[in-house]
Amino acid sequence: MAQATSRSRTTLAAFAGPSLPLAALGLPLVVYLPNHYTATLGLDIGMVGWAFLLVRLIDIAFDPLFGAVLDRTHWRIGRFKPWLAIGAPLVLVAVYMLFMAEPGVGPAYLWFWLITAYIGYSI
């Protein structure tokens, strides 16, 4: 049986640290964004719901596949730091584009930036 390694609280906090800003971005994304796109931007609530559903279904399939890729990559500066450096700007740009959308945007705009945000979250 493999022996479990003990990690300090500081190390565990460093590993968990990136989840705090992701949660701060993710919660308003699912709580406030659908209402914003329907009440303010004029999209149909059913279409907004379908956009979120399709993106999440794609994300369900994407996460394990990308996780396998992520586990097999090795970079000089660490296994996960480059992926965080790639994913963070992707999420930031996508969330900005989602919340700063102008009236008149269509379903394709919502879907594209949602899929971009969730790909960034997965990375």
Residue pairs with C-beta under 8 A, 6 or more apart in sequence:
18 84
22 91
22 121
25 91
25 95
26 121
28 99
29 95
29 98
29 117
30 52
33 98
33 99
34 45
34 48
34 49
34 52
36 99
37 43
37 48
37 101
37 110
38 44
38 45
38 48
40 103
41 101
41 102
41 103
41 104
41 105
42 103
42 104
43 105
43 106
43 107
43 110
47 107
48 110
51 107
51 110
51 111
51 114
52 114
54 111
55 111
55 114
55 115
55 118
56 118
58 115
58 118
59 118
59 119
59 121
59 122
62 118
62 119
62 122
63 122
66 122
66 123
70 79
70 80
70 83
70 123
73 79
73 83
75 81
75 82
83 123
84 123
86 123
87 120
87 121
87 122
87 123
88 120
89 120
90 116
90 117
90 119
90 120
90 123
91 117
91 120
91 121
92 120
93 116
94 113
94 114
94 116
94 117
94 120
95 117
97 113
97 116
98 110
98 113
98 114
98 117
101 109
101 110
101 113
